[in-house]
Every structure is written in structure tokens, then in C-alpha cells.
């Protein structure tokens, strides 16, 4: 990729998001309940009311997608023959990394629900251990350069990441170059004043996947037309040697015509949320104008009487200066205020209906009372669980892709690690194992452990299991197997299984002891049978069987 192509690519990217800047800002303002924040001056003293419906809408999704710490299962691909790769070690490394960075995935999912998409970027940091030299962070969609012409993420010709470094860090990383210092702009903030954040340099980290080049560009570097470095050969490689960019997408919605552009879940219901806030604002200002007002003849009430009337004190007496023939009931006439049209309430119900229909989650999952029957709630629960399962699969894809990239980065760090440095050690099944790059060179299959699982789907699964529990027991399923599944479904302590087995064994021993005692009593009370030499060594059961086989007196 030459310099002209780089400039054209960046201009296209900046123009694409500049057209959508105000739209993205309106989304985040709605989520923060700050929809009227930019119009305070125009609104003046008018009261503005904003609901938290947008926040509740997003956080309901987030809480429905994350119920436990993320983890993956790593297996070896059947086509991986003749390699020294160890999928068990790869699984241990991935789950260690996911456990320490679980909150990052939640942040990325939240960004992807508010905006059209979001990204996860893996980078390098200074640390003693190779395993700790890889970090991860969520990235806003306007900071990632995407090949929008590609049908899938794997088919991209290029991708990149824009970020800002302090001048000191930029010179440490790229050498003592002469940078034009600039401010760090905030994409969603129209204020471009150079305050405390004015000592930064823009960096474009561009991965040319077609030509296998890693390019670093800066608009604050005048020399070489902004190109800081250009390296042939992207350092991170997949199992088959193809270049691998350390960026993974998170899509919670997709535009069918432009798949990699994404689609904002919040944007689909933006108009309904806006109308809700606007309607509540109209009501709030109307109610404040709905004050108690009275009309009276000038001079009929003195100042003290007006004060008492305004204070609305109980059991107050107001003296009126009236002619004898004039009645007091005609001296003060209340002025009737115009009431709100019932169309307002009808319109509000229509807005709420649009929000409910536009959300894949049933209203009761957001704490909304619907008055539905148990059958309807069960049906809606299954629908919501299946729909949110689709989003959970998008979450799982991001986790699996991140693990794939993480393994390639760790393998690269192990391959380039100086031989004089100490070996990396990991614990596998209680044993210390030396970590080598060859153990991570194979073709692995990554699969999320709780694939497409969500709190709602797990709740339905637990409820169904409890309903089937008596049937399974009647069909002869062992109690221990039912208990193990119960402990697994409800995340109960494993000690329950050991205690239950100990109790069952104690009951069996007690029942066996009672049977032996009963047998001895029966043998002692029954007819004595002479034991011959041939019968010595027989058990009491055998003796009783022999005695029962003898013909009784008077028998045939």
C-alpha cells in the first residue's frame, strides 16, 4: 500500500464517520439521559424531563448476555496431524487471559449495542512474564478502519486502528522524530479547545493484509508524508502462516447490505425514546402552568387576605369588603384551567407499544408489569431466550476470535524471546510444565464454554429440569446422577454430592444391618436344623433355604 492509497483510505474513513458524528452523539446522549443537554440555552427556563428507558434498554441486554466469567474449550482440529501442539495448554492460557479481562467484553458489548458496532484490540505492554505482556481494550467504531467492501471480517484486505499517544511515548516508540503537537480530539465532543489534552500525536496502525505489511502513519509527522514505519511481514500469524491483525469485531446488529458496517440496536428505537422524553417534557411544563387562580373585584380582598389565600392555610378566615346586597360566593371566582387532551395518554401508550414491539426482550424482563397470564409469560420467556441467544452467539464469536489472536501473539512472543531469559512455566494438572512456542503452533478449534447461554435461557433450563425431576426419578435414573445435574444447573457446592453419597451409604449399611438382625432372629425362632459336616461354611441364608426346603410335618 503506497502513500497515496493510505491518504485516500484515511480520508474515506474520516468522511464516513464525520457524516455520522451527530447521530452517534445523539445515541450516547440518549443513553446518558442527556438528550436536551445541548439545547439548554434555547429552552431557557423550560423544564425538561428525560426518562431512563434507553439506559434500561441497553443494560437489560448486557445483563442478559453475561452471567459468568467467559471461558473457552480448546480442541485440536482433526486435520492437525504430526504437530507437537497441545490444546490443553492453549485452553489454560486462554481461560487465564479471559478471566483477567472479563469486564472488557462487557464494555465492548455495551458499545456495540449503543453504536453500530465495537471492537476489541490486543496490544503489547511491558511485563516480566510473556503471558502478562498482552493486554486488551474495547475500541469505539470510529477508531477502527474497516474494509466495508468485504462480505466478512476474514475477507478484509486491510484493517487498522487510530489512537493517540503522548509525544513522550511516541518518541520512545518511533524514535526521536519531529512531531507537530496537537490536541487529542473527542469524537463525540464538539468542543475543540486545546485544554490539558494538547500534548498528543495521532497514530494510525494499519494492517495491509493483502500485501502482508504493517504500516504506522501519523498526520502529525511531516516527513515522509506521514509514514513513520513500514514493515514487510505482519508479526502475528495464524496456524497456516497467514497474517493476523490483533483486532476482533463485536456485532450485535448487522446491516444486510453492508455487513461490516453494523447496526445500532439503540438507533432502531431512537425515535420512540425521543418521543417519550418530548411528551414527558410537554406534560411537565403543562402541569406547572396548571395553577390555582382566582378572579375578584379590585379592592374586595386586602393584602392580608391575599396572603392567606396564597398560603392555603387550613381553617383560615378571609374578610371581604363587599356591599350588603352582594353575596360572598360571587366575590371570588376560580378560573378553570384547560385540561390535557386524552389523546396524550393514547399517544403515550402507542409509543410504549412501539418500544415493546421493537425490543426482542419481553417487557417483563425489564420489570414492566404486563398483566399477562403464566402461559403467555412462559411463551415470551422462551422467545426472549432464543432471540437473546443470537446475541450471545455474537458475544461467543468475539471471545473465540480473541483467543485465536491471543495464542498467535503469545506464540510470537515465545519465538522472539531471547534465549538467555528464563523459560515460561505453567501449571498443568498440578505439574509444572515449560512453555514452548511449538506447543501453540497447531490448528486449534475454539468454542465458548457456555455457548449461546444467557441468564434467561439458563433460568428456563433450570425450571424445566425441576419439572422433569419427578419423571426422571420414576423412570429409574440414579439419584446420584440427578443430584450431579442439579448441582451443575444451580451452581451449588460440590460438597453436596459427597455428603449425599455418604448419607446413601450410611442408609444402605443401616438397612443391611437390620436385614442381618432380622435373619438371625428368624433363624433362632425357627425350627432347629442339624448342621452336618457338608453344611459347615454355609451362610444363614443358605441354611434357611435348606430348612425351608424340608417337608413340614403333616405334609405330603
N, C-alpha and C positions, 0 to 999 in steps of 0.2 A: 504494500500500500504506500503510494508516494504522498508527498506533502499536499498536493492539490486535492487528492482524494480525502485526506484527513480533514482538511479545511471544509470541504464540501459536506462531509459526513457530520461534522460538528455543527455546521450552520443549519443543516436539516434537522438535527436533533434539537437544537435550541429553538428553532422556529416552531417545531411541533409542540413543544411544551409551553412556549410563550403564548400560543393561542389558547391554551387550556389553563393558564395560570389563575385567572379569576374563578374559573369553575372549580379547580382544586381548592382554592381558598374558601369558596362558599361551602364546600363539603366539610372541611375541618372546622369552620366556624359553626356550622350546624351541629356537629358532634360536640363541640365545646359549649354549646348553648350561648353562642356569641353572634347570632345571626344579625342582630341590629347594631353590632359594635361599631361598624364603620359609618353608621348613619345617625350617631348621637347628636351631632350638631344640627342636622336638618330636622330631626324630630323635636329638638328643643325640650320643652318641659313635658312632652307627651310621655305617658307611661308605656313601657314595652315589657311584654311578658313572653318568655321563651320556655317551652317545655323541655324535658329531658328525654323525649321519645327517641330521638336519633341516637343518643348515648345508650339508652336501654336496648335499642335495636341491635347495635354493634356488639355490646357486651354480652347479650344473650347468645349470639353466635360464638363469641370467644369462649364463654363458659361451657358451651355445648361441644366445643371441639377439644378441650383439654381437660382430662380427668386424672391423668397420672403423668409421671415423668416419661419422656419419649425414650424408646429403645427399639433396637432392630435385631433381627435374626439374620446371620450371615451364613450362607452355604456356598459350597463350591459348585460352579457351573459344570454340568456333565461333559461339556466339550473341553474342559481344562484337564488335559492328560499330560503326565510327565513333568509336572511342576512341583516345586517344593513349597507351594503356598499353603498357609494354614488358616482356614476360615475361622477357626475358634479364636485365634489370637486377633484376627481382624474384628471379630464381633466384640471382644473385650475392649479393644481400643475405641471402637465406635460408641459403644454404650457409655464408656467413661467420658468421652467428649460430649455426648448428648446430655448426660446427667448434669454436667457442669454448666451447660449453656441452654437449659430448657426454657428459661424466660425469654431468650432471644426469639424463639419460634413463636411464642405467643405475641410478641411485639410485631413480628412480621405479618402474622395473620390479621392483626388489627389494622395495620396499614393497608393490607390487601383488600379488606372489607370496606374501608373508607374510600380509598383511591382505586383506580382500575387494577393495580397490581402492586407487588412489592418484591424485594429481592433480599437474598442472604449472601453476604460476601465473606469469604475466608481470606485471611491475611496472616502475615508473619509478625511475630513480636519477639523481643529478646527474653530468653529464659534458659535455664540450665538444661532442663530435660527437653528432648526433641518433642515429646508429647505435649508439652506446655508452650511450644513455640507457635502453635496455630490458634488463632482467635477467630471469632465470628461476630458479625453485627448486622442488624437489619438496615436496608438501604431504601430510600424513597424512590419511586419510579422515575422521577425526572433526573435522577443522578446516575442512571444506568442507560447506556447506549445499546439499543436492541435493533436487530435486523428485522424490521417489520414485514419484509417481503418473504421471510422464511415461514413455512407452514408449521413447523415445530421448533422447539428450543434446540434440538440436536442438529437441525439443518441450517443453523445460522452460519453466515460467512464471517461474521465479526461480532464482537460484543465488547463493552468497555464500561469503565466506572469513573465518574468525576468526583473528586473530593478536594479538600483544601488542607494545605499543610502550613504551619508557621514557617517563616523564612528560615529560621534556625534549623528546623528539621529538614526542610527542603535542601539546604546546602549540605547538611550532613549526609543526606541520601544520594544526591546527584552531583556532589562536588561543589566547590566554591564558585558557583555561577552567578552572573549578574541578573537578578530578577527585578522586575518592576513591581514594587509592593502595591498591593491593592487590598480592599476590604473584602471580608467574607460575606457575600450576599445571602440573604434568606429568601428562598424562592417564594414563600407564601407571605412575605412581608414587603409592602410597597415602600417602606422607609429605607432609603439607600444612604442615609447619613453615615459617615465614617466615624464610628464611636470607638469603643475599645477593641473591636474586631477589625483592625486595619493593618495588621502585620501578617498577611496571609498570601499564599501563592496557589493558584488554581492548577491542579494536576489532572490530566486525563490518562488513565491507564487503559490502553487499547489492545485487545487481543485479535489479531488478524488470523483467523482460524484457517482460511484458505491457503495463505502463504506461510503459515507457521511462524509468525513474527509477534514479538511483544514490543509495543511502542509506548513511550512515555512522552506526553506533549503538554505544554503549558502556554497559555495565552499571555502569561506574564514574562515570558522568555523571548527576547527579541532576536537573539542569534539563532541561526539555522532554521529560521521560520517557525520557531516554537518547538521543534523536536528536541527533546532532552536526550533520549537514548532510543536506539532501535536495535533489538537483539534478534538474531535469527535462531529460532527454536524456542518455543514456549517451554519453560522448565517442567511444568506439570503435565504428565502423560497418563492416558488411560492404559488398561491392561494390554491393548493391542498396539500401543505406541502412538496413537493419535493425540493431538494436543487437547488439553483440558483446561478450560477457563474456570477460575475459582469463584464462580457466581452461579447461584441457583435461583430460579424464579418461584414465586408463590402466587398462584392464580386462584382466586375464589369465584371468579366470573370471567367469561370469555366472550369476545365479540366473534360471531361465526365468520365474518368476512375478513377480520384481521385478528387471528388467534393470539398473537403475541402482544397485542395492544391491551388486552384485558378489558374488564368491565366492572365498574364500581357498583357494589351492592347498595350502598347508601345513595348513590346517584339515581337508582331506579325509583326510589321513593322520596327524592328530594322535594318535589313539588307538594306532595301530601304533607310532609313535615313543615314546609314553609307556610302552607295554608293554615295549619294548626296554630303555629305561632302568630300569624297575622290575625286570625279570628280571635284568639285569646287576648291579643293586644286591643282590638276594637272593643271587646267586651269590657276589659279593664277600664279603658277610658270612658266608656259609656256609663258604667256603674258609678264612677266618681262624679259624673255630671248629674246623676240621679239623686240630687239632694232634696231635703225638705224645705220648701219655700212657701211663704205666705204673703197675701196682699191685704192691706188695711188702709183706712183713711189716714192721711197725714195728720199727725198730732194725736191720734187716738191712743197710742202707747208711748209712754215716756221711755227714757233711756234705760232706766232700771228694769222696766218690763221687757224691753227688747233683750237685755242681758239674760234675764231669767228664761225667756223663751229660747234663746240660743243655747243655753246650758242644758235645757230639757231636764230640769231637776224635778224629782218626784214630789207631789203634793204642793206644788208652787201656786201662788195666787198672783194674778196679774191684774192690776187696776186699769180700767179703760175709761177714757174721757169721752163719754157718749151722752147724747141727748136722752131725756127720759123716754121719749117715744121710740128710740132706736134699740133693737134687741142686740144682745152680746153675740149671738150666734152669727149675725151678719157683719160683725165688726172685723173679724179675721177670717179670711177665706183661703184655704190651702190651694196651692197651684198644683195641678196634676202634671206629672212628668210623662213623657212618651215612653212606653214600654218597648222592649226589644221584640222584634217580629219573631214568631215561631219558626220562621224559615232558617234562622240562625242555628237552632238546635237540629233541624233536619240536615242542614249542610254539615254540621259537625259530625253527625252520625255517618254521613256519606264519606267524609274524609277518613274517619276511623275504619269504615268498611274497606276503603281502598288500601289503607295500610295493612290491614289483616290479610286481604287477598294478595297483596304484593309481597308478603313475607312467607317464606316456606315453613316458618315455625308457627304452630298453633298458638292462638292468643293466650291460652292458659300457661304456656311455658314462660311468658313474660309477666306472669302474675295478674293477668286480666281475668276477672270473673265473667264467664260467658253464660252460665246457667245451662250448659249442655248436660245431657244425660251421661251416665257411665259408659254406655256403649259408644256414644259419639266421641267421648274423651279418649277411649281406648283406640278407636279408629284413627283419630287425629294424632295420637301419640305414635302409632306405627307409621303414619305418613311423615310426620316430622322426623322420626328416627331415620327413615330411609332417605329423605332429602338431605338431612344434615350429614348423613353418611357419605354423600357425594363430596361434600366439602372436606370431610375427614380424609377422604382419599387424596384430595389435593394436598392436604397437610402431610400425609404419609409420603407422597411423591417428593415433596421438598426435603423431608428428612432422609429419605433413601438417596437422593441425589447428593445431599451434603455429605453423607457418609462415604459415598463413592469418591467425591473430591477430596475429602479428608484423608482417606487411605492413600490416594495418589500423592498428596503433599507430604505425608509422613514418610512414604517410601522415598520420595526425592530427598528429603532431609537426611534420611539414613544413608542414602547413596553418596551424598556430598559431605557427610560428616567426616572431619579429619580423623585419621586412624589413631592419633595419639589421645584423642578424647576417650573417656570411659564408655563402655558398652551400655546400651539401654537395657534395663531389666524390667520384666513384667511378671506378675504372679498368675500362674495358670494351674487351677486345681490344687492350690496350696503349695506349688513348687515354683521356684524362681527360674525363669527362662530368659535367655539372652535374645534380644530382638534384633533380627536381621532384615534387610530390605527384601531378600528373596522370599521371605515368608508372606510378603504383601504383594507379590508380582502376579498372582494368579487372577483368573476371571471369577469374580465373586457375584453371587446373587444376593442383593439386599432386600429385605422385606420387613416392614414395620411390625413390631410385635403385636400391637393392638390394632391391627389393620382395620381401618374404617370404623373404629369404635368411637363412641361418644357417650357422655353421661346418660343421655336419654335412651339410647339403644341398650346400654348396659342395664338400666333400670327395667326396661321391658323384658330383657333376658332373665333377670333375677325374678321378676314377678311370674313369668311363665314357668320357670323352674320350680318355684314354690307350689304352683298349681298342679304340676305334674308329679310332685314328690310322692303323694299317696299312691298314685297309679304305678309308679316305678317300684315302690316297695311291695305292692301286691303282686307285681309280675316276677318277683324274686330277685331283684337287683340287690346285691350285698349291701348291708348297711354302711360298711366302710367306704365303698365306692360312692354312695350317696353323700356321705359326710365329706369326703375329699372334694367333691364338686361344690358342695355348699360352702366350704371354707374358701375355695377358689373364687366363687362368684361374689361372695360378700367380703372378701379380703379379711377374713378372720384369722386369728393367730393359729399357726401350725400346731401349737401345743394342744389344741382341741382334739386333733386326730390321735395323738399319743395318749391323751387322757381317756378318750373314748375307747380305744383299743384295750387299755389297761382295765377299764371298767368291764368290758365284754369278757376279757379273760378271767377276771375275778368272778363274774357271774357263772361262767362255764365251770370253773373249779368248784364253786359252791354247789352247782347243780350236780356235778359228778360226785361230790362228797355225799350229798343227800341220796343219790341213787345207790351208792355203795352201802350206806347205812340201812336203807330200806331192804336191800338184798340180804344183808346179814340178819336183819330181824326176820325176814321171811324164811330164811334157811333155819334159824333157831326155832321158830314156831312150827315149822313143818315137820313131817314125819322123818325120823332119823333114818338115814340110809347108810348102810355099812360100806365103808370105802375099802375096796380091795387094793392090792398092790398095783393092778393095772390102772386104777383111778387116781393114784397118787400123782400130784402135779397138776391136776385139773383145776380150773378156776371155779369159783362158786357158781358162775353162770352155767358151766358145763355140768356141774353136779345137779343143779336144779333142773336142767334139761333132761338129765338121765332119770332123775326122780320123777319128773312129770311123764316120762315115757313108760313108767311101770304101770301095770294094770291095777286099778283100785279094787279094794275088797268088795265082793258082790258083783264085780264086773264080769263081763263075758271073757 
